[in-house]
Every structure is written in C-alpha cells, then in structure tokens.
Amino acid sequence: MKKYVLKAGSTSLDSLVSIECDTPQVKPHEVLIRVHACSLNFRDQAVVTGNYFGGVLTEDTVPLSDGAGEVAAVGDEVTEFKVGDRVAGLFFQNWHDGPPNPTAGPALGAAGCDGMLAEYVCLPEAGVTKIPETLSYEEAATLPCAGVTAWNALMCGRRPIKAGDCVCVLGTGGVSMIGLGIAHAAGAHVVVTSSSDEKLERAKKLGAAAGVNYKSTPEWGPAVAAASNRGGADVVVEVGGAGTLAQSMQAVNFNGEIALIGVLTREGDTTPHPLMLKGASIRGIFVGNKAMAEDLAAAIDVNGMKPAIDKVFPYEDAAEAFRHQQTGAFGKVVIKI
C-alpha cells in the first residue's frame, strides 16, 4: 500500500512524502479501512509547519484527521461493523459521548497518532463511525473534523438552534460552510462574512440570508446585527480567533453564544465586557464526540444536506491540495485516493 508521511521535524510541505509499506493487519478489536477520500482542515496546515499543539513532529506521521472509506477487514471481536460498511475515522479516538474531557485523545493526524492520508488505515472499532448514506466518499470525508465541529457549535450549546434563530458564520471555509448547511436546514436566518463579494453570493445560493464584507466594512459586528432577523446572532460560529472576537461580541444577540473555534488570528481585543451587557457567553469548541458525528450523519440523510467542496485532487497531488487550501478555498479541499 501507499501512504503519505510528514517526516520528523517537518516545518514545510517539503517534508510530505509518499512511501510504500505493508498493509496493516487487524487486531481483534480493530477495523481495516480502505480509504477512498480525505479532506483538509486548517489544523493540518499547522501540523505541517510544526505550529500545532505539541510543536514540531518528533517522528514520521501520517497526516490528516479526516478520511472516509469502506471496511476491508474486521478483527475477530468487532461487532459494530462488517466488511463493506461505509465509514470514517473519528477525530478524537476515545471521545464517544458526553462533555469534553482530558481522555478524549488521541486525535488523528498529529503527533503520536497517524492520520488518514493512506490507502489503508487500521483503527480501533470504537474510533470509527458510519458515514451518511446519501453522501459520496468525497463528501463524507469533509465531516470528521469540520462537520462535527459545526454540529457541536450549533446543536450542542445552551440549546440547539431552531427555526427563526439567527446564526452568523465567519468566512467561507470548511466549518463555516457546513455550519451554513446545518443552520439553513434548521430554518435559521444565516449571515455570512467574507472579504469577497463573489463568495458571499455563492453562500447566498447555498441558503445564506445575508452577507457582510468585512474588508469593506471593518466594523462588521454591528453590520451583522443589522442584517439579522433578531437584532443579533443567537450563535456566532467564531473561526477567526482573537483578531475577530471583538466584532463577534458586537454581532452576538442578547443571551446568545459565541462558539469559539478558530485560531486563525492570535492577536486582538478579547475584553469580555460586551458579553456581560448582553448576558451572552463564549463556549470553547474542540471538534466533538462520536454521538455528535452520528447525529450529524442522521441529519444529513434526513435533510439532504451536501457539504461544499471547492476542489478534489488526486492522491499524487496531495501537496498541491495543501497549497490550494492556503489560497482561501470555498468550503472543503478533498484528496481522492
């Protein structure tokens, strides 16, 4: 089989190489997955450059947390899956239900845990989940990190979003566009921010009710509130980080919630006083658990949601997929294996 590895000490894509190795053999509680597609997240770029949690890789590591495929073999003690099942790996291998906890890891595709960018991957039965029946492998490969993160942000906070609520998603990347799909299916009024009017128009075709260009409107928080149907966003899907948080606090509604996801920007005004005046809150989001992945899959099948895919690259062009994502893709970038 073939697989990609990031060489120990990686600080750039020069360390991403494809190698040949033996196909892994399943142990009693493991599932062998023939991977058909993987997708990229911002987190994967940080792993490449040595800027992810844990720093520079100390050993060769298969990258990418997100991959989908079919079960090729199962261990003797596996009961949940059978050969031919369509599945994906879970971002956190040990987080199955309940709130965040210190034993959720390991997380696929980073230090200490090989990821999905390979022809075959062996995972513990508990670290695997079935994918939506209505999605292709390429579409399903977008879900383990970005999809579950968006579901957690919108459906697992103080209360799940419902028809008539307002949701603000920042930008048009993977988490935000899947979040748009979830919120639109729930009947929410969705406001999207972007630096591109063209991307805002594309988002409206996917169900966004309004868009705000943060390049032409630097104080975009009040503009989002004005574009809302409720005077503010009941949930802000905050993928920007410290540099956008102050504006998100202006955008959020009274009693609303900012789902804090991103670390794209590290510097900015994070004074929380605007939350106090509105009775609003910030909730930290770090992907989610298996139960969330299962609920997301069910919602996708019931509602006919389709993740936005910017471009699909062949296995041989994996490095180009990384570079393309860096340009600001609309939705997800996928590698077909």
C-alpha positions in Angstrom: 0.0 0.0 0.0 0.9 3.7 -0.3 0.7 6.3 2.3 1.9 9.9 2.9 4.1 10.8 5.9 5.3 14.0 7.2 8.9 13.5 8.2 10.0 14.1 11.7 10.9 17.8 12.2 8.6 19.0 9.5 8.3 22.7 9.1 7.1 22.8 5.4 5.5 20.7 2.7 9.0 19.7 1.6 8.6 17.0 4.4 5.5 15.5 2.9 6.5 12.3 1.0 4.6 9.2 -0.3 6.0 5.9 0.7 5.1 2.2 0.2 4.7 -0.2 3.1 2.9 -3.3 4.1 -0.9 -3.2 4.5 -1.7 -3.3 8.3 -3.3 -6.4 9.7 -6.3 -6.0 12.0 -6.1 -6.9 15.7 -9.2 -8.4 17.5 -10.8 -5.0 18.2 -9.7 -3.2 15.0 -11.2 -2.3 11.7 -9.2 -2.0 8.4 -10.5 0.8 6.2 -9.8 1.1 2.5 -9.7 4.9 2.4 -11.3 6.5 -0.6 -11.0 10.2 0.2 -9.6 12.6 2.7 -10.1 16.3 3.4 -8.0 19.1 4.7 -8.5 21.4 7.7 -6.6 24.5 8.9 -5.3 22.3 11.6 -3.5 20.1 9.1 -1.5 23.1 7.8 -0.4 23.8 11.4 0.8 20.2 11.8 2.9 20.6 8.6 4.6 23.7 9.8 5.2 22.5 13.3 2.8 25.0 14.8 0.1 22.6 16.1 -0.3 21.6 19.8 2.8 19.7 20.7 5.0 21.6 18.3 7.3 20.1 15.6 6.7 16.4 15.0 9.3 14.2 16.6 8.5 11.1 14.5 7.3 10.4 11.0 3.5 10.8 11.0 0.7 10.1 8.5 -1.3 13.5 8.2 -5.0 14.4 8.0 -7.7 13.7 10.6 -10.5 13.4 8.0 -10.9 10.4 5.8 -13.7 8.1 4.6 -13.8 4.7 3.0 -15.1 1.2 3.2 -14.4 -1.6 5.7 -11.9 -4.1 4.2 -11.5 -6.4 7.2 -12.6 -6.6 10.8 -11.0 -8.2 13.9 -12.4 -11.3 15.5 -14.0 -9.3 18.3 -15.5 -6.5 16.2 -19.3 -6.3 16.5 -20.4 -2.9 15.2 -19.0 -3.1 11.6 -18.8 -5.6 8.8 -16.8 -5.8 5.5 -18.3 -3.3 3.0 -19.6 -0.8 5.5 -19.0 2.8 4.6 -17.2 4.5 7.4 -14.9 7.4 8.6 -12.5 7.7 11.4 -13.3 9.8 14.4 -11.2 12.9 15.1 -10.8 12.0 18.8 -10.4 8.3 19.0 -11.6 8.0 22.7 -14.4 10.6 23.0 -17.6 8.8 22.4 -20.2 10.8 24.4 -20.7 13.5 27.0 -18.8 16.7 27.5 -15.1 17.4 26.7 -12.7 15.5 29.0 -9.0 15.0 29.4 -9.1 11.5 28.0 -10.6 12.3 24.6 -7.4 11.8 22.6 -5.5 10.8 20.6 -6.5 13.0 17.7 -5.8 11.6 14.2 -3.1 13.1 12.0 -0.9 14.8 14.6 1.9 14.0 17.0 1.5 10.5 18.4 -1.3 9.3 16.2 -1.2 8.6 12.4 -3.9 10.0 10.3 -5.9 9.1 7.2 -3.9 10.0 4.2 -3.2 6.4 3.2 -4.7 3.7 1.0 -5.4 1.6 4.1 -5.8 2.6 7.8 -6.3 0.4 10.8 -8.4 1.9 13.7 -10.0 0.6 16.9 -13.6 -0.2 16.4 -14.6 2.5 18.9 -12.7 5.1 16.8 -14.8 4.5 13.7 -18.3 5.7 12.7 -20.6 5.1 9.7 -21.0 7.9 7.2 -24.2 9.3 5.8 -25.9 7.0 3.3 -26.6 9.9 0.9 -23.1 11.2 0.6 -20.2 10.2 -1.7 -16.9 9.3 -0.1 -15.5 12.7 -1.1 -18.4 14.5 0.6 -18.3 12.3 3.7 -14.6 12.9 4.1 -15.4 16.5 4.9 -17.2 15.6 8.1 -15.0 14.2 10.9 -13.4 17.5 12.0 -15.2 20.4 10.2 -18.6 18.8 10.1 -18.6 17.6 13.8 -17.2 21.0 14.9 -20.0 22.8 13.1 -22.6 20.5 14.6 -21.2 20.9 18.1 -21.3 24.7 17.7 -24.9 24.9 16.5 -26.7 22.0 18.1 -24.9 21.2 21.4 -24.7 24.5 23.2 -27.2 26.1 25.6 -29.9 25.0 23.3 -29.9 23.7 19.7 -30.7 26.3 17.1 -34.2 26.2 15.7 -36.3 27.8 13.0 -36.3 31.6 13.3 -33.0 31.8 15.1 -30.1 33.8 13.6 -26.7 32.3 13.0 -23.5 34.1 11.9 -20.7 32.2 10.3 -17.3 33.8 9.8 -15.8 33.3 6.3 -16.5 30.6 3.7 -14.1 27.8 4.8 -15.0 24.3 5.7 -16.5 24.7 9.2 -18.4 27.8 8.2 -20.0 26.3 5.0 -21.0 23.1 6.7 -22.4 25.3 9.5 -24.4 27.2 6.9 -25.9 24.0 5.7 -26.9 22.8 9.2 -28.3 26.2 10.1 -30.2 26.6 6.9 -31.7 23.1 7.2 -32.8 24.0 10.8 -34.7 27.1 9.4 -32.3 29.7 10.8 -31.6 33.1 9.3 -27.8 32.9 8.4 -25.5 35.8 8.0 -22.1 35.1 6.4 -19.0 37.3 6.5 -16.3 37.3 3.8 -13.7 39.6 2.2 -15.1 38.5 -1.2 -18.4 39.7 -2.6 -18.3 36.8 -5.1 -18.0 34.3 -2.2 -20.9 36.0 -0.4 -23.1 35.5 -3.5 -22.1 31.8 -3.6 -23.0 31.5 0.1 -26.4 33.0 -0.6 -27.0 30.3 -3.3 -26.4 27.8 -0.5 -29.0 29.3 1.8 -27.4 32.4 3.4 -29.9 35.2 4.0 -27.4 38.0 4.1 -23.7 38.7 3.7 -21.3 41.2 5.1 -17.9 42.1 3.5 -15.5 42.5 6.4 -12.9 44.1 4.1 -15.2 47.0 3.1 -16.9 47.0 6.5 -14.1 46.6 9.1 -16.7 47.2 11.9 -18.7 44.2 10.7 -20.1 43.2 14.1 -22.8 45.8 14.1 -23.4 45.2 10.4 -24.1 41.5 11.1 -26.5 42.5 13.9 -28.3 44.9 11.5 -28.6 42.1 8.9 -30.0 39.7 11.5 -33.7 39.0 11.8 -33.4 39.3 15.6 -31.1 42.2 16.3 -28.1 39.9 16.6 -26.9 36.4 16.1 -28.1 33.7 18.5 -24.9 31.8 17.7 -21.7 33.1 16.1 -19.5 30.4 14.6 -16.2 32.1 15.5 -13.4 30.6 13.4 -11.2 33.7 13.4 -9.8 33.8 16.9 -8.6 36.7 18.9 -8.5 39.1 15.9 -12.2 38.7 15.2 -13.6 38.1 18.7 -14.3 41.8 19.5 -16.5 42.0 16.4 -18.2 38.7 17.2 -19.2 40.2 20.6 -20.8 43.1 18.7 -22.6 40.6 16.4 -24.0 38.3 19.1 -27.5 38.7 20.3 -28.7 39.1 23.9 -28.5 35.7 25.6 -26.6 34.4 22.6 -23.5 32.3 22.3 -20.2 32.6 20.6 -18.9 29.2 19.6 -15.1 29.8 19.8 -13.4 27.5 17.3 -10.6 29.3 15.5 -7.1 30.3 16.0 -6.5 31.9 12.6 -5.6 35.1 14.3 -3.7 35.2 17.6 -3.8 39.0 18.5 -6.7 41.2 19.2 -9.1 42.7 21.7 -10.6 39.9 23.8 -12.1 42.0 26.6 -15.3 40.2 27.5 -17.3 43.2 28.8 -19.7 43.3 25.8 -20.9 39.8 26.8 -21.7 40.9 30.3 -24.0 43.6 29.0 -25.9 41.1 26.8 -25.9 38.1 29.1 -24.1 36.3 26.2 -21.4 33.7 26.6 -18.4 32.1 24.9 -18.2 28.3 24.6 -15.0 26.7 23.6 -15.3 24.1 20.7 -12.7 21.5 20.0 -14.4 19.3 17.4 -16.7 16.8 19.1 -17.6 13.2 20.0 -18.9 10.1 18.3 -22.5 10.8 19.3 -22.3 14.1 17.6 -20.9 12.5 14.4 -23.8 10.1 14.4 -26.4 12.8 14.9 -24.8 14.8 12.1 -24.9 11.9 9.8 -28.6 11.3 10.5 -29.4 15.0 10.0 -27.6 15.0 6.6 -29.6 12.0 5.4 -32.9 13.4 6.6 -32.4 16.9 5.2 -30.4 16.1 2.1 -27.5 18.4 3.0 -24.4 18.4 0.8 -21.0 19.7 2.0 -19.5 22.4 -0.2 -16.4 21.1 -1.9 -14.0 23.6 -3.5 -11.8 21.1 -5.4 -10.8 17.4 -5.5 -7.2 16.5 -6.0 -5.8 13.0 -6.9 -3.6 11.2 -4.4 -0.5 12.1 -6.3 -1.2 15.8 -5.9 -1.6 15.9 -2.2 0.9 18.7 -1.7 -1.0 20.8 -4.3 -4.2 20.2 -2.3 -2.4 21.7 0.8 -1.3 24.7 -1.3 -4.7 25.2 -2.7 -6.3 25.3 0.7 -3.9 28.1 1.7 -5.4 30.3 -1.0 -8.7 30.5 0.8 -10.9 27.8 -0.6 -14.7 28.0 -0.6 -15.7 25.0 1.5 -13.5 22.0 1.7 -10.5 20.7 -0.3 -10.5 16.9 -0.8 -7.9 14.3 -1.8 -9.2 11.3 -3.7 -7.4 8.1 -3.0 
